[in-house]
């Protein structure tokens, strides 16, 4: 399922990044670009 529509990032991509040690919002933003568009995904990313 898409979590960040602006950057077309899925929940599996986020989970893979977390599994590989990316454990902060800033890190996920740098790695995947999430949260840099409209911001609606930020709540889901925190979860």
PDB file of N, H, CA, C and O in Angstrom:
ATOM      1  N   UNK A   1       0.841  -1.166   0.000  1.00  0.00           N
ATOM      2  CA  UNK A   1       0.000   0.000   0.000  1.00  0.00           C
ATOM      3  C   UNK A   1       0.899   1.246   0.000  1.00  0.00           C
ATOM      4  O   UNK A   1       1.932   1.292   0.668  1.00  0.00           O
ATOM      5  N   UNK A   2       0.472   2.240  -0.764  1.00  0.00           N
ATOM      6  H   UNK A   2      -0.367   2.202  -1.306  1.00  0.00           H
ATOM      7  CA  UNK A   2       1.232   3.487  -0.799  1.00  0.00           C
ATOM      8  C   UNK A   2       1.030   4.262   0.493  1.00  0.00           C
ATOM      9  O   UNK A   2      -0.099   4.480   0.932  1.00  0.00           O
ATOM     10  N   UNK A   3       2.130   4.671   1.090  1.00  0.00           N
ATOM     11  H   UNK A   3       3.047   4.494   0.734  1.00  0.00           H
ATOM     12  CA  UNK A   3       2.101   5.495   2.291  1.00  0.00           C
ATOM     13  C   UNK A   3       2.330   6.948   1.903  1.00  0.00           C
ATOM     14  O   UNK A   3       1.634   7.841   2.386  1.00  0.00           O
ATOM     15  N   UNK A   4       3.302   7.183   1.033  1.00  0.00           N
ATOM     16  H   UNK A   4       3.867   6.457   0.641  1.00  0.00           H
ATOM     17  CA  UNK A   4       3.600   8.532   0.539  1.00  0.00           C
ATOM     18  C   UNK A   4       3.253   8.565  -0.951  1.00  0.00           C
ATOM     19  O   UNK A   4       4.012   8.082  -1.791  1.00  0.00           O
ATOM     20  N   UNK A   5       2.114   9.134  -1.252  1.00  0.00           N
ATOM     21  H   UNK A   5       1.497   9.526  -0.569  1.00  0.00           H
ATOM     22  CA  UNK A   5       1.647   9.200  -2.633  1.00  0.00           C
ATOM     23  C   UNK A   5       2.516  10.157  -3.447  1.00  0.00           C
ATOM     24  O   UNK A   5       2.784   9.907  -4.622  1.00  0.00           O
ATOM     25  N   UNK A   6       2.951  11.242  -2.829  1.00  0.00           N
ATOM     26  H   UNK A   6       2.733  11.445  -1.874  1.00  0.00           H
ATOM     27  CA  UNK A   6       3.763  12.250  -3.536  1.00  0.00           C
ATOM     28  C   UNK A   6       5.052  11.656  -4.093  1.00  0.00           C
ATOM     29  O   UNK A   6       5.481  12.011  -5.191  1.00  0.00           O
ATOM     30  N   UNK A   7       5.670  10.750  -3.332  1.00  0.00           N
ATOM     31  H   UNK A   7       5.322  10.461  -2.440  1.00  0.00           H
ATOM     32  CA  UNK A   7       6.945  10.155  -3.740  1.00  0.00           C
ATOM     33  C   UNK A   7       6.797   8.684  -4.130  1.00  0.00           C
ATOM     34  O   UNK A   7       7.794   8.013  -4.395  1.00  0.00           O
ATOM     35  N   UNK A   8       5.558   8.175  -4.169  1.00  0.00           N
ATOM     36  H   UNK A   8       4.748   8.720  -3.954  1.00  0.00           H
ATOM     37  CA  UNK A   8       5.257   6.788  -4.544  1.00  0.00           C
ATOM     38  C   UNK A   8       6.054   5.785  -3.703  1.00  0.00           C
ATOM     39  O   UNK A   8       6.710   4.890  -4.235  1.00  0.00           O
ATOM     40  N   UNK A   9       5.983   5.954  -2.380  1.00  0.00           N
ATOM     41  H   UNK A   9       5.450   6.682  -1.947  1.00  0.00           H
ATOM     42  CA  UNK A   9       6.695   5.071  -1.455  1.00  0.00           C
ATOM     43  C   UNK A   9       5.672   4.173  -0.766  1.00  0.00           C
ATOM     44  O   UNK A   9       4.656   4.642  -0.252  1.00  0.00           O
ATOM     45  N   UNK A  10       5.960   2.884  -0.767  1.00  0.00           N
ATOM     46  H   UNK A  10       6.785   2.503  -1.185  1.00  0.00           H
ATOM     47  CA  UNK A  10       5.036   1.922  -0.177  1.00  0.00           C
ATOM     48  C   UNK A  10       5.430   1.561   1.250  1.00  0.00           C
ATOM     49  O   UNK A  10       6.531   1.866   1.708  1.00  0.00           O
ATOM     50  N   UNK A  11       4.506   0.907   1.935  1.00  0.00           N
ATOM     51  H   UNK A  11       3.611   0.659   1.562  1.00  0.00           H
ATOM     52  CA  UNK A  11       4.778   0.461   3.296  1.00  0.00           C
ATOM     53  C   UNK A  11       5.911  -0.556   3.322  1.00  0.00           C
ATOM     54  O   UNK A  11       6.685  -0.580   4.278  1.00  0.00           O
ATOM     55  N   UNK A  12       6.028  -1.400   2.293  1.00  0.00           N
ATOM     56  H   UNK A  12       5.399  -1.380   1.516  1.00  0.00           H
ATOM     57  CA  UNK A  12       7.137  -2.369   2.271  1.00  0.00           C
ATOM     58  C   UNK A  12       8.487  -1.692   2.091  1.00  0.00           C
ATOM     59  O   UNK A  12       9.482  -2.143   2.657  1.00  0.00           O
ATOM     60  N   UNK A  13       8.536  -0.631   1.321  1.00  0.00           N
ATOM     61  H   UNK A  13       7.727  -0.265   0.860  1.00  0.00           H
ATOM     62  CA  UNK A  13       9.791   0.101   1.165  1.00  0.00           C
ATOM     63  C   UNK A  13      10.208   0.739   2.489  1.00  0.00           C
ATOM     64  O   UNK A  13      11.384   0.726   2.853  1.00  0.00           O
ATOM     65  N   UNK A  14       9.235   1.293   3.198  1.00  0.00           N
ATOM     66  H   UNK A  14       8.280   1.304   2.902  1.00  0.00           H
ATOM     67  CA  UNK A  14       9.521   1.899   4.500  1.00  0.00           C
ATOM     68  C   UNK A  14       9.972   0.829   5.476  1.00  0.00           C
ATOM     69  O   UNK A  14      10.936   1.034   6.212  1.00  0.00           O
ATOM     70  N   UNK A  15       9.285  -0.318   5.494  1.00  0.00           N
ATOM     71  H   UNK A  15       8.501  -0.484   4.896  1.00  0.00           H
ATOM     72  CA  UNK A  15       9.652  -1.394   6.407  1.00  0.00           C
ATOM     73  C   UNK A  15      11.048  -1.925   6.095  1.00  0.00           C
ATOM     74  O   UNK A  15      11.811  -2.221   7.015  1.00  0.00           O
ATOM     75  N   UNK A  16      11.388  -2.048   4.836  1.00  0.00           N
ATOM     76  H   UNK A  16      10.768  -1.808   4.089  1.00  0.00           H
ATOM     77  CA  UNK A  16      12.728  -2.498   4.446  1.00  0.00           C
ATOM     78  C   UNK A  16      13.786  -1.523   4.934  1.00  0.00           C
ATOM     79  O   UNK A  16      14.826  -1.940   5.443  1.00  0.00           O
ATOM     80  N   UNK A  17      13.530  -0.224   4.785  1.00  0.00           N
ATOM     81  H   UNK A  17      12.685   0.115   4.372  1.00  0.00           H
ATOM     82  CA  UNK A  17      14.476   0.789   5.262  1.00  0.00           C
ATOM     83  C   UNK A  17      14.636   0.700   6.780  1.00  0.00           C
ATOM     84  O   UNK A  17      15.748   0.814   7.296  1.00  0.00           O
ATOM     85  N   UNK A  18      13.531   0.497   7.489  1.00  0.00           N
ATOM     86  H   UNK A  18      12.629   0.404   7.069  1.00  0.00           H
ATOM     87  CA  UNK A  18      13.583   0.360   8.949  1.00  0.00           C
ATOM     88  C   UNK A  18      14.366  -0.892   9.328  1.00  0.00           C
ATOM     89  O   UNK A  18      15.201  -0.850  10.232  1.00  0.00           O
ATOM     90  N   UNK A  19      14.107  -1.996   8.650  1.00  0.00           N
ATOM     91  H   UNK A  19      13.429  -2.030   7.915  1.00  0.00           H
ATOM     92  CA  UNK A  19      14.826  -3.246   8.908  1.00  0.00           C
ATOM     93  C   UNK A  19      16.328  -3.109   8.664  1.00  0.00           C
ATOM     94  O   UNK A  19      17.128  -3.824   9.268  1.00  0.00           O
ATOM     95  N   UNK A  20      16.706  -2.193   7.782  1.00  0.00           N
ATOM     96  H   UNK A  20      16.056  -1.612   7.291  1.00  0.00           H
ATOM     97  CA  UNK A  20      18.113  -1.949   7.465  1.00  0.00           C
ATOM     98  C   UNK A  20      18.731  -0.854   8.337  1.00  0.00           C
ATOM     99  O   UNK A  20      19.827  -0.371   8.053  1.00  0.00           O
ATOM    100  N   UNK A  21      18.016  -0.465   9.408  1.00  0.00           N
ATOM    101  H   UNK A  21      17.126  -0.858   9.639  1.00  0.00           H
ATOM    102  CA  UNK A  21      18.599   0.462  10.369  1.00  0.00           C
ATOM    103  C   UNK A  21      18.154   1.904  10.284  1.00  0.00           C
ATOM    104  O   UNK A  21      18.588   2.724  11.093  1.00  0.00           O
ATOM    105  N   UNK A  22      17.308   2.239   9.339  1.00  0.00           N
ATOM    106  H   UNK A  22      16.955   1.573   8.682  1.00  0.00           H
ATOM    107  CA  UNK A  22      16.827   3.609   9.198  1.00  0.00           C
ATOM    108  C   UNK A  22      15.671   3.782  10.179  1.00  0.00           C
ATOM    109  O   UNK A  22      14.554   3.352   9.895  1.00  0.00           O
ATOM    110  N   UNK A  23      15.924   4.409  11.335  1.00  0.00           N
ATOM    111  H   UNK A  23      16.832   4.759  11.566  1.00  0.00           H
ATOM    112  CA  UNK A  23      14.896   4.429  12.373  1.00  0.00           C
ATOM    113  C   UNK A  23      14.431   5.818  12.792  1.00  0.00           C
ATOM    114  O   UNK A  23      13.816   5.968  13.848  1.00  0.00           O
ATOM    115  N   UNK A  24      14.711   6.829  11.987  1.00  0.00           N
ATOM    116  H   UNK A  24      15.210   6.707  11.129  1.00  0.00           H
ATOM    117  CA  UNK A  24      14.212   8.164  12.287  1.00  0.00           C
ATOM    118  C   UNK A  24      13.455   8.709  11.082  1.00  0.00           C
ATOM    119  O   UNK A  24      13.667   8.283   9.948  1.00  0.00           O
ATOM    120  N   UNK A  25      12.571   9.658  11.354  1.00  0.00           N
ATOM    121  H   UNK A  25      12.398  10.004  12.276  1.00  0.00           H
ATOM    122  CA  UNK A  25      11.830  10.287  10.252  1.00  0.00           C
ATOM    123  C   UNK A  25      12.804  10.985   9.307  1.00  0.00           C
ATOM    124  O   UNK A  25      12.650  10.935   8.087  1.00  0.00           O
ATOM    125  N   UNK A  26      13.800  11.630   9.887  1.00  0.00           N
ATOM    126  H   UNK A  26      13.925  11.671  10.879  1.00  0.00           H
ATOM    127  CA  UNK A  26      14.797  12.336   9.067  1.00  0.00           C
ATOM    128  C   UNK A  26      15.546  11.362   8.152  1.00  0.00           C
ATOM    129  O   UNK A  26      15.789  11.657   6.981  1.00  0.00           O
ATOM    130  N   UNK A  27      15.904  10.211   8.698  1.00  0.00           N
ATOM    131  H   UNK A  27      15.707   9.972   9.648  1.00  0.00           H
ATOM    132  CA  UNK A  27      16.593   9.204   7.898  1.00  0.00           C
ATOM    133  C   UNK A  27      15.727   8.672   6.776  1.00  0.00           C
ATOM    134  O   UNK A  27      16.198   8.494   5.653  1.00  0.00           O
ATOM    135  N   UNK A  28      14.456   8.417   7.076  1.00  0.00           N
ATOM    136  H   UNK A  28      14.073   8.561   7.989  1.00  0.00           H
ATOM    137  CA  UNK A  28      13.539   7.937   6.034  1.00  0.00           C
ATOM    138  C   UNK A  28      13.316   9.006   4.974  1.00  0.00           C
ATOM    139  O   UNK A  28      13.188   8.702   3.788  1.00  0.00           O
ATOM    140  N   UNK A  29      13.273  10.252   5.409  1.00  0.00           N
ATOM    141  H   UNK A  29      13.377  10.499   6.373  1.00  0.00           H
ATOM    142  CA  UNK A  29      13.120  11.364   4.463  1.00  0.00           C
ATOM    143  C   UNK A  29      14.333  11.423   3.525  1.00  0.00           C
ATOM    144  O   UNK A  29      14.174  11.579   2.314  1.00  0.00           O
ATOM    145  N   UNK A  30      15.524  11.301   4.077  1.00  0.00           N
ATOM    146  H   UNK A  30      15.653  11.174   5.060  1.00  0.00           H
ATOM    147  CA  UNK A  30      16.739  11.359   3.261  1.00  0.00           C
ATOM    148  C   UNK A  30      16.848  10.152   2.338  1.00  0.00           C
ATOM    149  O   UNK A  30      17.272  10.276   1.189  1.00  0.00           O
ATOM    150  N   UNK A  31      16.467   8.994   2.843  1.00  0.00           N
ATOM    151  H   UNK A  31      16.123   8.894   3.776  1.00  0.00           H
ATOM    152  CA  UNK A  31      16.593   7.755   2.080  1.00  0.00           C
ATOM    153  C   UNK A  31      15.518   7.615   1.000  1.00  0.00           C
ATOM    154  O   UNK A  31      15.816   7.263  -0.141  1.00  0.00           O
ATOM    155  N   UNK A  32      14.268   7.894   1.372  1.00  0.00           N
ATOM    156  H   UNK A  32      14.026   8.179   2.299  1.00  0.00           H
ATOM    157  CA  UNK A  32      13.143   7.628   0.474  1.00  0.00           C
ATOM    158  C   UNK A  32      12.424   8.878  -0.017  1.00  0.00           C
ATOM    159  O   UNK A  32      11.651   8.814  -0.973  1.00  0.00           O
ATOM    160  N   UNK A  33      12.672  10.006   0.625  1.00  0.00           N
ATOM    161  H   UNK A  33      13.300  10.059   1.401  1.00  0.00           H
ATOM    162  CA  UNK A  33      12.006  11.242   0.233  1.00  0.00           C
ATOM    163  C   UNK A  33      10.634  11.432   0.850  1.00  0.00           C
ATOM    164  O   UNK A  33       9.928  12.379   0.501  1.00  0.00           O
ATOM    165  N   UNK A  34      10.239  10.544   1.767  1.00  0.00           N
ATOM    166  H   UNK A  34      10.812   9.775   2.050  1.00  0.00           H
ATOM    167  CA  UNK A  34       8.903  10.639   2.363  1.00  0.00           C
ATOM    168  C   UNK A  34       8.767  11.892   3.220  1.00  0.00           C
ATOM    169  O   UNK A  34       9.722  12.340   3.853  1.00  0.00           O
ATOM    170  N   UNK A  35       7.565  12.442   3.224  1.00  0.00           N
ATOM    171  H   UNK A  35       6.788  12.078   2.710  1.00  0.00           H
ATOM    172  CA  UNK A  35       7.284  13.607   4.051  1.00  0.00           C
ATOM    173  C   UNK A  35       7.706  14.929   3.469  1.00  0.00           C
ATOM    174  O   UNK A  35       7.579  15.959   4.130  1.00  0.00           O
ATOM    175  N   UNK A  36       8.205  14.932   2.252  1.00  0.00           N
ATOM    176  H   UNK A  36       8.308  14.095   1.715  1.00  0.00           H
ATOM    177  CA  UNK A  36       8.687  16.187   1.685  1.00  0.00           C
ATOM    178  C   UNK A  36       7.668  16.853   0.763  1.00  0.00           C
ATOM    179  O   UNK A  36       7.878  17.975   0.304  1.00  0.00           O
ATOM    180  N   UNK A  37       6.577  16.164   0.498  1.00  0.00           N
ATOM    181  H   UNK A  37       6.406  15.252   0.871  1.00  0.00           H
ATOM    182  CA  UNK A  37       5.542  16.736  -0.364  1.00  0.00           C
ATOM    183  C   UNK A  37       4.447  17.386   0.457  1.00  0.00           C
ATOM    184  O   UNK A  37       4.669  18.404   1.113  1.00  0.00           O
ATOM    185  N   UNK A  38       3.275  16.799   0.417  1.00  0.00           N
ATOM    186  H   UNK A  38       3.095  15.972  -0.117  1.00  0.00           H
ATOM    187  CA  UNK A  38       2.114  17.382   1.095  1.00  0.00           C
ATOM    188  C   UNK A  38       2.137  17.164   2.606  1.00  0.00           C
ATOM    189  O   UNK A  38       1.509  17.925   3.342  1.00  0.00           O
ATOM    190  N   UNK A  39       2.844  16.147   3.080  1.00  0.00           N
ATOM    191  H   UNK A  39       3.354  15.529   2.482  1.00  0.00           H
ATOM    192  CA  UNK A  39       2.964  15.898   4.510  1.00  0.00           C
ATOM    193  C   UNK A  39       1.916  14.979   5.101  1.00  0.00           C
ATOM    194  O   UNK A  39       1.967  14.689   6.297  1.00  0.00           O
ATOM    195  N   UNK A  40       0.967  14.511   4.305  1.00  0.00           N
ATOM    196  H   UNK A  40       0.926  14.746   3.334  1.00  0.00           H
ATOM    197  CA  UNK A  40      -0.092  13.647   4.825  1.00  0.00           C
ATOM    198  C   UNK A  40       0.433  12.297   5.298  1.00  0.00           C
ATOM    199  O   UNK A  40      -0.236  11.628   6.086  1.00  0.00           O
ATOM    200  N   UNK A  41       1.581  11.890   4.852  1.00  0.00           N
ATOM    201  H   UNK A  41       2.124  12.434   4.212  1.00  0.00           H
ATOM    202  CA  UNK A  41       2.121  10.586   5.209  1.00  0.00           C
ATOM    203  C   UNK A  41       2.858  10.590   6.554  1.00  0.00           C
ATOM    204  O   UNK A  41       3.170   9.523   7.083  1.00  0.00           O
ATOM    205  N   UNK A  42       3.132  11.740   7.099  1.00  0.00           N
ATOM    206  H   UNK A  42       2.878  12.607   6.670  1.00  0.00           H
ATOM    207  CA  UNK A  42       3.941  11.824   8.313  1.00  0.00           C
ATOM    208  C   UNK A  42       3.366  11.021   9.473  1.00  0.00           C
ATOM    209  O   UNK A  42       4.115  10.393  10.221  1.00  0.00           O
ATOM    210  N   UNK A  43       2.049  11.034   9.630  1.00  0.00           N
ATOM    211  H   UNK A  43       1.440  11.544   9.022  1.00  0.00           H
ATOM    212  CA  UNK A  43       1.422  10.281  10.710  1.00  0.00           C
ATOM    213  C   UNK A  43       1.656   8.769  10.521  1.00  0.00           C
ATOM    214  O   UNK A  43       1.970   8.061  11.478  1.00  0.00           O
ATOM    215  N   UNK A  44       1.504   8.297   9.305  1.00  0.00           N
ATOM    216  H   UNK A  44       1.249   8.873   8.528  1.00  0.00           H
ATOM    217  CA  UNK A  44       1.703   6.879   9.025  1.00  0.00           C
ATOM    218  C   UNK A  44       3.156   6.465   9.188  1.00  0.00           C
ATOM    219  O   UNK A  44       3.439   5.344   9.609  1.00  0.00           O
ATOM    220  N   UNK A  45       4.058   7.343   8.864  1.00  0.00           N
ATOM    221  H   UNK A  45       3.828   8.254   8.522  1.00  0.00           H
ATOM    222  CA  UNK A  45       5.479   7.041   9.000  1.00  0.00           C
ATOM    223  C   UNK A  45       5.844   6.874  10.473  1.00  0.00           C
ATOM    224  O   UNK A  45       6.624   5.989  10.824  1.00  0.00           O
ATOM    225  N   UNK A  46       5.287   7.716  11.327  1.00  0.00           N
ATOM    226  H   UNK A  46       4.654   8.435  11.041  1.00  0.00           H
ATOM    227  CA  UNK A  46       5.556   7.610  12.762  1.00  0.00           C
ATOM    228  C   UNK A  46       5.085   6.280  13.330  1.00  0.00           C
ATOM    229  O   UNK A  46       5.717   5.721  14.226  1.00  0.00           O
ATOM    230  N   UNK A  47       3.977   5.780  12.808  1.00  0.00           N
ATOM    231  H   UNK A  47       3.464   6.235  12.080  1.00  0.00           H
ATOM    232  CA  UNK A  47       3.426   4.505  13.283  1.00  0.00           C
ATOM    233  C   UNK A  47       4.371   3.382  12.936  1.00  0.00           C
ATOM    234  O   UNK A  47       4.094   2.224  13.248  1.00  0.00           O
TER     235      UNK A  47
END
